[in-house]
Amino acid sequence: MDVFNYDKDGFFIGCEKAEINPLEHGKYLFPANSTVIKPPPESETEIARFKNGKWSLIKLPPKTINEEKKYTQDEINNLVITLAKNFGLLEK
């Protein structure tokens, strides 16, 4: 039997097989924070959360893109020369 695991906040973290209970025929052992209710499919913008006995989809915040400065080859060369001079690899 498949069980669906969620973290302490209810967010879906994976699926596993429930173990058969060796002491009670026909019964299963369920891990903590798991349910037999299948979560809805997630997308790039939503994640499944189990709360109050049911799954719901929570919208994720938009991704932010960090703009990186693009350096010209001259700027890179000047930086390398400055570092080499400061470390005594070139004469000042």
HUPEHU-V916492 format. One record per pair of residues at least 6 apart in sequence whose C-alpha atoms are under 8 Angstrom apart, sorted by the first residue. I is the first residue (numbers start at 0). J is the second residue. Records with the same first field share a line. If there is no record, write none. Layout:
I: J ; J
//
This chain:
0: 16 ; 17 ; 18
1: 14 ; 15 ; 16 ; 17 ; 35
2: 14 ; 15 ; 16 ; 17 ; 29 ; 33 ; 34 ; 35 ; 36 ; 37
3: 11 ; 12 ; 13 ; 14 ; 15 ; 33 ; 34 ; 35 ; 36 ; 37 ; 38
4: 11 ; 12 ; 13 ; 14 ; 15 ; 30 ; 32 ; 33 ; 34
5: 11 ; 12 ; 13 ; 32 ; 33 ; 48 ; 49
6: 12 ; 32
7: 32
8: 48
9: 32 ; 48 ; 49 ; 50
10: 46 ; 47 ; 48 ; 49
11: 38 ; 46 ; 47 ; 48 ; 49
17: 27 ; 28 ; 29 ; 30
18: 27 ; 28 ; 29
19: 25 ; 26 ; 27 ; 28
20: 26 ; 27 ; 28
36: 53 ; 54
38: 47 ; 48 ; 49 ; 54 ; 55
39: 47 ; 54 ; 55 ; 56
40: 47
41: 47 ; 56
44: 58 ; 59 ; 60 ; 61
45: 56 ; 57 ; 58 ; 59
46: 56 ; 57 ; 58 ; 59
47: 54 ; 55 ; 56 ; 57
48: 54 ; 55 ; 56 ; 57
49: 55
80: 89
83: 89
84: 90 ; 91
//
